[in-house]
Amino acid sequence: MKLLLIHDEMLNAGLPIFEAHADRPRVFVFDPAFIAQQGWRRRRLQFIANALSSIPAVRVFKGALVDVVAVLGLADSAPHRETQVVT
């Protein structure tokens, strides 16, 4: 499965990467460990959530990034296929 992994510096729906990879599912993961490491506060998280709402067809998850990507790859791919992530 090929994913377009959205991160906190890609929150503009007009970025060229969204058009270049329009066929890929768009995924954002709120990773609690990463959020704690970065020291993000509620206002930052709210800003990210608001920005994500302006990006069409983005799927938002909460959990460890590697776990979410692994589950998505297993759920949507045939056996022995790799998950490809573009950021």
C-alpha positions in Angstrom: 0.0 0.0 0.0 1.2 3.5 -0.8 0.5 6.3 1.8 0.9 10.0 1.8 1.9 10.6 5.5 1.0 14.1 6.5 3.1 15.7 9.2 2.8 19.0 11.1 4.7 21.0 8.4 2.4 19.8 5.6 -0.9 21.4 6.7 -1.6 23.4 3.6 -4.0 21.7 1.2 -2.4 23.7 -1.6 1.0 22.0 -1.4 2.2 20.4 -4.7 2.7 17.0 -3.0 -1.1 16.6 -2.6 -1.5 16.9 -6.3 1.6 14.9 -7.2 0.3 12.0 -5.1 -3.4 12.4 -5.4 -3.9 8.6 -5.8 -2.5 7.8 -2.3 -4.5 7.7 0.8 -3.7 10.7 3.0 -2.9 9.8 6.6 -2.1 11.9 9.7 -1.2 10.2 13.0 -1.4 11.9 16.4 1.4 9.9 18.1 1.2 10.5 21.9 4.9 9.8 22.5 5.9 12.2 19.7 3.5 14.8 20.9 5.0 14.6 24.5 8.6 14.6 23.1 7.8 17.8 21.1 6.0 19.4 24.1 3.0 20.3 22.0 0.2 22.0 24.0 -3.5 21.9 23.5 -3.4 25.0 21.3 -0.9 23.4 18.9 -3.0 20.2 18.7 -6.1 22.2 18.0 -4.3 24.2 15.3 -3.3 20.9 13.6 -6.8 19.4 13.9 -8.3 22.6 12.3 -5.7 22.6 9.5 -6.3 18.9 8.8 -10.0 19.6 8.4 -9.2 21.7 5.3 -7.3 18.9 3.6 -9.6 16.7 1.5 -9.8 13.0 2.2 -7.3 12.9 5.1 -7.7 10.0 7.6 -6.6 10.9 11.1 -5.4 8.3 13.6 -4.2 8.3 17.2 -1.4 5.9 18.2 2.2 5.0 17.6 3.1 6.0 14.1 4.8 2.7 13.2 1.9 0.7 14.6 -0.7 2.7 12.6 1.3 2.4 9.4 1.8 -1.3 9.9 -1.9 -1.9 10.5 -2.9 0.2 7.5 -0.4 -1.7 5.4 -1.6 -5.1 6.6 -5.3 -4.2 6.2 -5.0 -2.8 2.7 -2.3 -4.9 1.1 -1.9 -8.4 -0.2 0.6 -10.7 1.8 4.2 -9.9 1.3 3.6 -6.4 -0.2 5.5 -3.5 1.3 3.9 -0.3 2.6 5.4 2.8 0.9 5.2 6.1 2.7 5.7 9.5 1.1 6.2 12.5 3.5 
